[in-house]
Amino acid sequence: MKAHERWTRLLELLGEEGHLSVNEAVERLDASAATVRRDMDELARQQLLTRTRGGAVAATVSYDLPLRYKTARRADEKQRIARAAAAFIPPGAIVGVNGGTTTSEVARELATRADPGGTGQGEALTLVTNAINIANELAVRPHIKTVLTGGVARPSSYELTGPLATTVLEHLALDYAVLGVNAVHPHFGAACHDEGEASVNRAIADRAAAIIVVADATKLGRRAFAQVCPVGAITRLVTDTEAPDDVVAQFTAQNIEVIRV
C-alpha cells in the first residue's frame, strides 16, 4: 500500500473510531510499526490527527478529509458513477458542478466526450463551478465555457465559499446541477459537513432545473451537519451497485430515479 493510500485509510479509521493505537493500525493496514509511526507523525505535522503515547486520536479536520486524501477511496465506483451521470447531460447544456472527488470525475467525463461539439457551432457545454481544481482542468478545453464563482477557498476541498460565490450564482440559470455530497438521506436529503460549502451547493441546486446527486453507497442513508437540498428536490441519484435495496426503495418511493452502476 502506498503512503497516500495508508494516510487515507488511517484518517478514515480515526474518523470511525476516534482513536487508534499503533498496534491496531499495524493490523488494519498490514504495515510495520515503524511505517505506521512515521505516517502518524506526518499526519500530525499536517494537523490531521493528534499523536498520543502509543497511537493517535482524531483531530476535528479528520472527519472531513482533504480532497487530496480522498481521491483513492472507492475510485472505481466513482468513475462508474461519473460516466453514468455525465451521460444525462446533453451537449449545449448549462450545468453547475460543486467540488468533490466524484464531481471532478463527472467534469472530466464531460470534458473528454467523443463528440463534445456537436455541430461545432459555439461552446458545446457551459460548466459553472465553485471548485478551483475543476476550473483549472476545464479552462484549457476550448469547447467548454467554464465559469468560476468567486469566494474564499477552502483548502480541504478546493471549493470557493461565502457571499461572493452565492451572489454570482443568484444571477445564473442552470439546466442541471451535479452535486457531490457527504451524505444523502431519504428523509433529511443531501447534506455536507461544512455549512459554508452547503450554502454554495444549495445556491447551485436552487438555480437548476434538474438536480443529479452523485454519491457512492457509503453515503446513502446517512446524515451530515448542513443540508444542501431536501430529498424532494433531487431529480436523480446516481450511486453504485452496493447501495442497499431498502434505502434505494425509500428514495424511489419518493419519485426519485435511482441509478446503480
C-alpha positions in Angstrom: 0.0 0.0 0.0 1.4 3.4 -1.0 1.9 6.2 1.6 -1.0 8.2 0.1 -3.4 5.2 0.5 -2.2 4.4 4.0 -2.7 8.1 5.1 -6.2 8.0 3.7 -7.1 4.7 5.4 -5.6 5.9 8.7 -7.7 9.1 8.7 -10.8 7.1 7.8 -10.2 4.7 10.7 -9.7 7.6 13.0 -12.9 9.2 11.8 -14.7 6.0 12.6 -13.1 5.0 15.8 -11.9 8.3 17.3 -8.6 6.8 18.4 -6.2 4.2 17.1 -3.1 2.6 18.6 0.0 1.8 16.6 -0.6 -1.9 17.1 -4.2 -1.6 15.8 -3.0 0.4 12.8 -0.3 -2.2 12.1 -3.0 -4.9 12.0 -5.6 -2.9 9.9 -3.1 -1.6 7.4 -0.8 -4.6 7.2 2.2 -2.3 7.6 5.2 -2.3 10.0 5.1 -0.4 13.3 7.9 1.9 12.1 5.9 2.8 9.0 2.7 3.4 11.0 4.6 5.7 13.4 6.1 7.7 10.5 2.7 8.0 8.9 1.1 9.2 12.2 3.9 11.7 12.7 3.5 13.1 9.2 -0.3 13.4 9.5 0.2 15.1 12.9 2.6 17.5 11.3 -0.2 18.4 8.8 -2.6 18.8 11.8 -4.9 16.0 10.5 -4.6 14.0 13.7 -3.2 14.3 17.2 -0.4 12.0 18.4 -0.8 10.2 21.7 1.5 7.8 23.5 1.3 4.6 21.5 -1.1 5.9 18.9 -3.2 8.8 17.7 -6.6 10.4 18.2 -8.8 12.2 15.6 -8.4 15.9 15.0 -11.6 17.7 14.1 -10.5 18.1 10.5 -10.0 14.3 10.0 -13.8 13.9 9.8 -13.8 15.9 6.6 -10.7 14.6 4.8 -8.9 16.9 2.4 -9.7 16.2 -1.2 -6.1 15.1 -1.9 -6.6 12.2 0.5 -10.0 11.2 -0.8 -9.0 10.5 -4.4 -8.1 6.9 -3.9 -11.2 6.0 -1.9 -13.7 3.9 -3.9 -12.1 5.2 -7.1 -13.7 2.6 -9.4 -17.2 3.3 -8.1 -16.7 7.0 -8.5 -15.6 6.7 -12.1 -18.6 4.5 -13.0 -20.9 6.9 -11.2 -19.4 9.8 -13.1 -19.8 8.2 -16.5 -23.4 7.4 -15.8 -24.1 10.9 -14.5 -22.4 12.6 -17.5 -24.5 10.6 -19.9 -27.6 12.5 -18.7 -26.0 15.9 -19.7 -26.7 16.8 -23.3 -24.4 18.9 -25.5 -25.1 22.6 -25.1 -26.4 22.3 -21.6 -25.6 24.7 -18.7 -24.5 22.6 -15.8 -23.4 23.5 -12.3 -20.9 21.3 -10.6 -19.7 21.6 -7.0 -16.4 20.4 -5.6 -15.5 16.8 -4.7 -13.8 13.7 -6.0 -16.9 12.3 -7.8 -17.9 15.6 -9.3 -14.3 16.1 -10.5 -14.7 12.8 -12.3 -18.0 14.0 -13.8 -16.3 17.1 -15.1 -13.5 15.0 -16.7 -16.1 12.8 -18.4 -17.9 15.9 -19.8 -14.6 17.4 -21.0 -13.4 14.3 -22.8 -16.6 13.1 -24.6 -16.0 11.8 -28.1 -18.4 14.3 -29.7 -18.2 17.4 -27.4 -19.0 19.9 -30.0 -22.0 18.5 -31.9 -22.2 20.8 -34.9 -19.1 22.6 -33.9 -21.0 25.9 -33.6 -20.2 27.7 -30.3 -19.5 26.0 -27.0 -20.9 22.5 -26.5 -21.3 23.0 -22.8 -21.3 25.7 -20.2 -20.0 24.5 -16.8 -20.4 26.6 -13.7 -18.4 25.6 -10.7 -17.1 26.8 -7.4 -14.2 24.2 -7.4 -10.8 25.6 -8.3 -9.4 22.2 -9.3 -12.3 21.6 -11.7 -12.0 25.0 -13.3 -8.2 24.5 -13.7 -8.8 21.3 -15.6 -11.5 22.6 -17.9 -10.1 26.0 -18.6 -7.9 24.6 -21.4 -10.9 22.9 -23.1 -12.0 25.3 -25.9 -15.3 23.5 -26.4 -16.4 24.1 -22.8 -17.3 27.5 -21.4 -16.0 27.4 -17.9 -17.5 29.8 -15.3 -15.8 30.0 -11.9 -17.6 31.7 -9.0 -15.7 34.0 -6.7 -15.3 33.3 -3.0 -12.9 32.2 -0.3 -11.0 28.9 -1.0 -11.3 26.0 1.5 -8.0 24.1 1.5 -9.6 20.8 2.3 -12.0 20.7 -0.8 -10.7 23.4 -3.2 -14.2 24.9 -3.1 -14.9 28.6 -3.1 -17.4 29.6 -0.4 -19.0 32.7 1.1 -21.2 35.6 -0.3 -19.0 36.2 -3.3 -19.9 32.7 -4.6 -23.6 32.8 -3.8 -24.0 36.3 -5.3 -22.7 35.1 -8.6 -25.0 32.1 -8.6 -28.0 34.2 -7.9 -27.8 35.7 -11.3 -27.4 32.5 -13.3 -29.8 29.9 -14.7 -28.7 26.3 -14.9 -30.2 23.3 -16.7 -28.6 20.8 -14.4 -26.8 20.7 -11.1 -24.5 17.8 -10.4 -23.8 17.6 -6.7 -21.4 15.6 -4.7 -22.3 15.4 -1.0 -21.1 13.8 2.2 -24.5 12.2 2.9 -27.8 11.6 1.3 -30.7 10.5 3.5 -34.3 9.5 2.3 -35.8 12.0 4.8 -33.1 14.6 5.5 -32.0 14.9 1.9 -28.5 15.8 0.6 -26.0 17.3 3.1 -22.4 18.0 3.7 -20.2 18.6 6.8 -19.4 22.3 6.3 -22.2 24.9 6.4 -20.2 27.2 4.1 -20.0 24.6 1.4 -23.6 23.7 1.9 -24.7 27.3 1.3 -22.9 27.5 -2.1 -24.1 24.0 -3.0 -27.6 25.0 -2.1 -27.3 28.0 -4.4 -26.2 25.8 -7.2 -29.2 23.5 -6.6 -31.7 26.4 -6.4 -30.7 27.7 -9.8 -31.0 24.3 -11.6 -34.0 22.8 -13.4 -32.8 19.3 -12.5 -30.6 18.1 -9.7 -28.4 15.0 -10.1 -26.8 13.8 -6.8 -23.7 11.6 -7.3 -22.9 9.5 -4.2 -21.3 6.1 -3.6 -23.1 3.6 -1.4 -21.2 4.6 1.7 -23.0 7.9 1.8 -26.6 6.6 1.4 -28.9 6.6 4.4 -26.5 8.9 6.3 -27.0 12.4 7.6 -24.5 15.3 7.7 -24.5 18.6 9.5 -25.7 21.0 6.9 -28.5 20.3 4.4 -27.8 21.1 0.7 -31.3 20.3 -0.6 -34.4 18.4 0.6 -34.9 14.9 -0.8 -37.9 16.0 -2.8 -35.7 18.4 -4.8 -33.5 15.6 -6.1 -34.3 14.5 -9.7 -31.9 11.6 -10.0 -29.5 9.8 -7.6 -26.5 8.0 -9.2 -24.8 5.5 -7.0 -23.1 2.2 -7.2 -24.3 -1.4 -7.0 -23.6 -1.8 -3.3 -26.4 0.6 -2.5 -28.7 -1.2 0.0 -32.1 -2.2 -1.5 -34.1 -0.9 1.4 -32.5 2.5 1.3 -32.9 2.7 -2.5 -36.6 1.8 -2.1 -37.1 4.7 0.2 -35.8 7.1 -2.5 -37.8 5.5 -5.3 -40.9 5.7 -3.2 -40.5 9.5 -3.4 -40.3 9.5 -7.2 -36.5 9.9 -7.3 -34.8 8.0 -10.1 -32.0 5.9 -8.6 -29.3 4.6 -11.0 -27.0 1.9 -9.7 -23.8 1.3 -11.7 
